[in-house]
């Protein structure tokens, strides 16, 4: 019987609600001083005629939508509440509500009636160039339910600038006041919704998602807005599926099947964003349940709170549904209104009349079948009747289907219009419909302020109300799917607000689901884009050396500061490079310091030995104590200079060490050079050579000049190209602190100058190498210079090829070798004689040695005049040579030239001449 009755009922309702005249076109109405129009998609589709040819007839609709029907009731409730209050001071509001059937064509027909002239018997729309004084049928319009419909209607209403306040149309394009100057809405635009969705996706760690939308203006604009937000937040859309906007489309079911196949195929996509109308989602989910699809579904505001979807059998098998709904307020008074709805008259409310008729037919079905029966008007899958459930459904069915966000925004839209009317009626008699025009109401609406739950809300410059969103979670409680508010999304701040920790845990639990194209790259890795066009599909590769990444999914590796930091491959941080220098604690530095300290002790010991044996022939023969002290002091400074090569280099150390070494070594070599000249002069029997040596032998000027030149070289070096502290980064993981000499040329000139002096000294000493056995200082000077040359010749290639912290040690070794060589060759033989050969350290022994040497040498060379001893200063001689000798305070001796005695060829010297020569040599020495 029921199966037969439902089709009959459909036929009856179609005939009952068919449009024969203009008044039949109105869905619900109520008279009043000021009429407000309403546009709601109470039915989900408009029936299409089967006759051919098609005639321009407004067709009936099918698919009764409980949620939208409730919005019409919310508008009626708000108007009745305002009329029963003192808000408008005796002015009553009326309404005319039309069903758009989610169809632009039907909505445009309703809009034409809104534009018709007030009290016109034929509902004619007058054409005028200026509608400033035109009084249309309505002063304002509430609606429509869908953005696509609102776009079309708003363009038509803009002709007379009739305000349109929508509680549900969220397309971002409607914020454009150039194209839609009279459009307002009591909800945020999709810009905020898509940004909230993207924020949820990012915070949950997802970046590989699918999107399904209806192929209409609302779906396309929402998809475009979401795509922009997703791209800005590195979220990739794996696939986009567009479903036909109308269920009557012959390809609808095919495309739903294809969308499901796409979801099943993309196994890595576990999050699906859905921008669709409720009846589209209903069809999609039923098919998804059949295919056992389990995903996370992100719902748009259109269906996030749809009870008829949340009550689908086995809905829990689909996975988790997280949605964004408009912020709801206190709608308790509306619930009371619904409880008393059965007392309301139905004469002027076809929607209510139709609902009561549907209720009488479908109420015996179970909950979801009841929903389906109402929506389809032809459902024949009936279950057993349950009297107890029947009574509950009759009482609470409407309350159970209330979507608070839509109800609240609808009531808010009516109140916004009412407050604008109040502003126009301050100085006017608004019982007269011509008291003000719609465009004047539009200007008032732009500045209206409404108190909502104790907060002031108003329209911004785009005609939007910047309210927040409720983040809704479909959660199974006691075996039933409940829609709970998990969090609040603050559109202005762009963040989520949680009431308690329990709800925050529900939010964080979403992160357990992975929806990424690739695995997350760990710290130390970087994303390498593959051949896929999506940036979210990548490979994870290790960061190269000296690069790091310290977060997951880094797009690039950060480069370490190569000068001070380093990083190994696959590093999560940079490590400070180890600073190396020749430290005091280094074993090799300690060894070198011990050698230097031993050298200092040796110098001091020699000083003590020479001081105690000041008047002995060996000390006198060494040039006297003054010369010895100067040489020993220069050796001491050279040993001391090695200290400046150790520990952390500083500007002072870098400038001091080479200058101190260079000047000290030059002073030492200069003094030895004078000694070499003196020895050569004392034992030279060549008159020409002796004259030359006499001219050259000026101890103090020579030492001062030679040392002064080195001082000048070092001064210019320090002024123009001074040494400085340098950080050597040639070793990848280390910093070598070293002294940069500033100018290799200056460094080379300094060493070259010392080498030149040493070479001259070597030549002079080499000529005097055949001196008496017991007086062989020239021979030891020669050895000392040879050691110096060998050490520094080896130093040059070693220094040039060595790097690192032991580079200063190379120079220290060379300095120590050359210094020890000269010190030992100059003073140790004398110390040996003083300490262990005391019998040879007497005046008689020296006279005997010199006499023997002179006797052997006198027969083969010409005898030259030599200086006399200071004890023979009473003797006078005629000075005929061009150069004169001088007093030598450095050694305490005075030298006087005597007339040369020509040597007769073939004859030897007289015996007394030999004795005289011995005395002269001793005196000279």
Secondary structure, DSSP 4 states (H G I P E B T S, - for coil): -HHHHHHHHHHHHHHHT--SSHHHH-SEEE--SEEEEEEE--EEEE----SSS----PPPEEEE-HHHHHHHHHHHHHHHHHHTSSSSTTPPEEEEEEE-TT-HHHHHHHHHHHHSBTT-TT-PPPP-S--TT--BS-SEEE--SSHHHHHHHHHHHTTTT-EEEESS---GGGG-TTT-TTEEESS--HHHHHHHHHHHHHHTT--EEEEEEESSHHHHHHHHHHHHHHHHTT-EEEEEEEE-SSTT-TTHHHHHHHHHHHHHH-TT--EEEEE--HHHHHHHHHHHHHTT--EEEEE-TTTTT-HHHHTSTTGGGGEEEEEEEEPP---HHHHHHHHTGGGS--TTBHHHHHHHHHHHHHTTS-HHHHHHHHHHS---------HHHHHHHHHHHHHHT--HHHHHHHHHHHHHHHHHHHHHTSSS-TTSTTSS-HHHHHHHHHT-EEEETTEEEE--TTSB----EEEEEEEEETTEEEEEEEEEEETTTTEEE-SSHHHHHHHHGGGGS---SSPPPPTTEEEEE-SSSSTT-EEEEE--TTEE--STT-SSPEEP-TTTEE--TTBSS-EEPEEE---TTSHHHHHHHHHHHHHHHHHHHHHHHHHHTTTSHHHHHTTHHHHHHHHHHHHHHHHHHGGGGSSS--HHHHHHHHHHHHHHHHHHHHHHHHHHHHHHHHT---HHHHHHHHHH--HHHHHHHHHHHHHHHHHHHHHHS--EEEEE--STTEEEEEEE-S-HHHHHHHHHHHHHHHHHHHHHHHHTTT--TT--HHHHHHHHHHHHHHHHHHHHHHHHH--STTHHHHHHHHHHHHHHHHHIIIIIHHHHHHHH-GGGSSHHHHHHHHHHHHHHHHTTSPPPP-PPPGGGTT------SSS---EETTTTEE-------PPPTT----HHHHHHHHHHHHHH-
